[in-house]
Amino acid sequence: MTWRESLREAALDALALVLPVACAGCGGEGRELCGECRRALRDLAVTDAVRTVAPDGVVVHAAARYDGLVRRVVLACKEGRTALAAPLAELLAAALARSDPAPEVELCTVPTSRAAFRRRGVDPVRCVLARTGWRPARVLRPARPHRVQKGLGREERRENLRGVHRARLRLDGRRFLIVDDVVTTGATVEAVAAAIRAAGGEVVGAVAIAATPLRGPRRAAGPSAGDKVGSRGYGGLKGAKETTA
């Protein structure tokens, strides 16, 4: 542990005495996320990564599967516990390193709906991304309201999101990597990619904190051209699982 990490841990311990809170991962008292759960998240970014494909063929690199500890922490962050954006940023940074975008590639976050922003008061994806040191381009806006995705089937999700995003301007000659918090069926990534392409832009891939693999056996994933690891602090390609979104 570095001296900066030691100082941060001491500060978190002191804060927990004044403002006690339950750990979003295990429910234990004392921290937004206890040290053990934080270490477990870091380990998952190395051992549990998922490489999946959206319905339109966009390759998605996710740091971990969307279940267990990861799911609990992501949901807590989306429900307003924004301090959890810091540990989640470590997972998103790992996914970005796996994708290894070229220098000219811009990041495009999935726009949050107006209703979701009013309810939460924050855009969780942008909140987490801000802590990775990467900056997204503001190129899309909501084009129409849509139903909540939860509870909808795969094809219902695709239809529900058709045409919900629109580019703010022409994107000719620009290349983008889509950033989301969670990828399940891939319908959201597909909808964002369609909006970018409709404005003349190119989509090179997508990244997420977590993804939900399909039920059933998964194919073993070998390294591909998109699995190169960049120089932004990620330790390497290990344990990637491949599925279809």
C-alpha positions in Angstrom: 0.0 0.0 0.0 1.4 3.4 -1.0 1.5 6.4 1.4 -1.3 8.0 -0.5 -3.5 4.9 -0.1 -2.6 4.7 3.6 -3.6 8.4 4.0 -6.8 7.9 2.2 -7.7 4.8 4.3 -7.0 6.7 7.5 -9.2 9.6 6.3 -12.0 7.2 5.5 -11.7 5.6 8.9 -12.0 9.0 10.6 -15.0 10.0 8.4 -16.7 6.7 9.3 -16.6 7.6 13.0 -18.4 10.9 12.3 -20.8 9.7 9.6 -21.3 6.0 10.0 -22.7 4.2 6.9 -23.3 0.6 5.8 -20.9 -0.8 3.2 -22.8 -1.1 -0.1 -21.0 -4.4 -0.8 -21.4 -6.4 2.4 -23.6 -4.3 4.6 -21.0 -3.9 7.3 -20.9 -0.7 9.2 -18.2 2.0 8.8 -17.6 2.8 5.1 -19.5 3.4 1.8 -17.4 0.5 0.7 -15.2 -1.4 3.1 -11.6 -2.3 2.3 -12.3 -5.9 1.7 -15.1 -5.2 -0.8 -13.0 -2.6 -2.6 -10.2 -5.2 -3.0 -12.7 -7.7 -4.2 -13.9 -5.3 -6.9 -10.3 -4.7 -8.1 -9.7 -8.5 -8.3 -12.9 -8.9 -10.4 -11.6 -6.4 -13.0 -8.7 -8.9 -13.5 -10.5 -12.3 -13.2 -14.1 -11.7 -14.2 -14.0 -9.4 -17.3 -16.6 -9.9 -20.0 -16.3 -9.4 -23.8 -19.7 -9.2 -25.3 -21.3 -8.2 -28.6 -24.3 -5.9 -29.0 -27.1 -6.9 -31.5 -25.6 -4.6 -34.2 -22.1 -6.1 -33.8 -20.5 -3.5 -31.6 -18.0 -5.2 -29.3 -18.3 -4.3 -25.6 -15.6 -4.7 -23.0 -16.9 -4.8 -19.5 -14.8 -5.0 -16.4 -17.0 -7.7 -14.6 -20.2 -9.6 -14.7 -23.3 -7.8 -13.4 -24.1 -9.8 -10.4 -23.2 -10.2 -6.7 -20.9 -7.5 -5.3 -20.7 -5.5 -8.6 -24.4 -5.3 -9.0 -25.0 -4.1 -5.4 -22.4 -1.4 -5.7 -23.6 -0.2 -9.1 -27.2 0.0 -7.9 -26.2 1.9 -4.7 -24.3 4.4 -6.8 -27.2 4.9 -9.2 -29.5 5.4 -6.2 -27.5 8.4 -5.0 -24.4 7.1 -3.1 -22.0 9.0 -5.4 -19.0 8.3 -3.2 -19.1 4.8 -4.8 -18.2 6.4 -8.1 -14.5 6.2 -7.1 -14.2 2.4 -6.7 -16.4 1.8 -9.7 -14.1 4.1 -11.7 -11.3 1.6 -11.2 -13.5 -1.0 -13.0 -14.4 1.3 -15.8 -10.7 2.3 -16.2 -9.9 -1.4 -16.6 -12.6 -1.8 -19.3 -11.2 1.3 -21.1 -7.7 -0.2 -21.0 -9.0 -3.4 -22.5 -10.6 -1.5 -25.3 -7.4 0.6 -25.8 -9.0 3.3 -28.0 -6.7 5.1 -30.5 -5.8 8.8 -29.5 -8.3 10.2 -32.0 -11.3 8.2 -30.6 -13.7 10.2 -28.5 -15.8 8.8 -25.6 -19.6 9.1 -25.8 -21.6 8.4 -22.7 -25.1 7.0 -22.9 -27.4 10.0 -22.3 -29.5 9.7 -19.2 -33.2 10.4 -19.6 -34.7 13.6 -18.2 -36.9 11.6 -15.9 -33.9 9.6 -14.5 -31.9 12.7 -14.0 -34.7 14.4 -12.1 -35.1 11.4 -9.9 -31.4 10.9 -9.2 -30.0 14.4 -9.5 -26.9 12.9 -11.2 -25.8 11.1 -14.3 -24.2 8.0 -12.9 -22.2 7.1 -16.0 -20.6 10.6 -16.3 -20.0 10.6 -12.6 -18.0 7.4 -12.7 -16.2 8.3 -15.9 -15.1 11.7 -14.5 -13.1 9.8 -11.8 -11.1 7.9 -14.5 -9.5 11.0 -15.8 -11.2 10.6 -19.2 -13.5 13.2 -20.6 -16.6 12.5 -22.8 -17.8 14.4 -25.8 -21.3 15.9 -25.4 -22.7 14.9 -28.8 -26.0 13.2 -28.1 -29.3 14.3 -26.5 -32.6 12.6 -25.7 -34.9 12.7 -28.7 -38.1 11.3 -27.2 -39.2 9.7 -23.9 -39.3 6.0 -23.5 -40.4 3.3 -21.1 -38.2 2.0 -18.3 -36.3 -1.0 -19.6 -36.6 -3.1 -16.5 -39.0 -6.0 -17.1 -38.9 -5.8 -20.9 -37.8 -8.7 -23.1 -34.9 -8.5 -25.5 -36.9 -7.4 -28.6 -39.1 -5.1 -26.5 -36.0 -3.3 -25.2 -34.7 -2.8 -28.8 -38.0 -1.4 -29.9 -38.4 0.8 -26.8 -35.0 2.5 -27.5 -35.4 2.9 -31.2 -34.8 6.6 -32.0 -34.5 7.8 -28.4 -31.2 9.5 -29.0 -30.2 12.2 -31.5 -26.9 13.9 -32.3 -26.6 17.6 -31.4 -24.6 18.2 -34.6 -23.1 16.4 -37.6 -20.3 13.9 -36.6 -18.7 13.3 -40.0 -15.2 12.0 -39.7 -15.4 11.5 -35.9 -14.9 8.1 -34.2 -16.5 7.2 -30.9 -16.3 4.6 -28.1 -19.6 4.3 -26.2 -19.5 4.3 -22.4 -22.3 2.8 -20.2 -22.5 1.6 -16.7 -24.2 -1.8 -17.3 -24.9 -3.7 -20.5 -27.5 -6.5 -20.5 -29.2 -7.1 -23.9 -27.1 -4.5 -25.7 -30.1 -2.6 -26.8 -28.9 0.7 -25.3 -25.5 0.4 -27.0 -27.3 -0.3 -30.3 -29.5 2.7 -29.9 -26.6 5.0 -29.1 -24.5 3.6 -32.0 -27.5 4.2 -34.4 -27.7 7.9 -33.4 -23.9 8.4 -33.9 -24.0 6.7 -37.3 -27.1 8.6 -38.4 -25.1 11.8 -37.9 -22.1 10.5 -39.9 -19.9 9.3 -37.0 -18.2 5.9 -36.6 -18.5 3.6 -33.6 -15.4 1.6 -32.8 -16.7 -0.2 -29.7 -18.2 0.2 -26.3 -17.1 -0.2 -22.6 -19.0 -0.7 -19.4 -18.5 -1.3 -15.7 -20.4 -4.6 -15.9 -22.3 -6.8 -18.3 -24.8 -9.6 -18.0 -23.7 -12.7 -20.1 -26.5 -14.7 -21.6 -27.6 -17.8 -19.7 -26.1 -21.0 -20.9 -22.6 -22.0 -21.8 -20.2 -19.3 -22.9 -17.5 -19.7 -25.5 -14.0 -19.4 -24.3 -12.6 -16.0 -25.4 -9.1 -15.7 -26.9 -7.3 -12.4 -27.2 -8.4 -10.3 -30.2 -7.3 -7.1 -31.8 -9.6 -5.2 -29.4 -8.0 -6.8 -26.4 -4.8 -4.9 -26.5 -3.9 -3.3 -23.2 -2.9 0.4 -23.2 -0.6 2.3 -20.8 -3.2 3.9 -18.5 -2.5 1.8 -15.5 -4.2 -1.5 -16.1 -2.2 -4.7 -15.4 -3.1 -6.8 -18.4 -5.6 -9.1 -20.1 -6.7 -12.0 -17.9 -9.8 -14.0 -17.4 -11.9 -12.4 -20.1 -15.2 -14.2 -20.8 -17.0 -13.9 -24.2 -20.7 -13.9 -24.7 -23.4 -12.3 -27.0 -25.4 -9.3 -25.7 
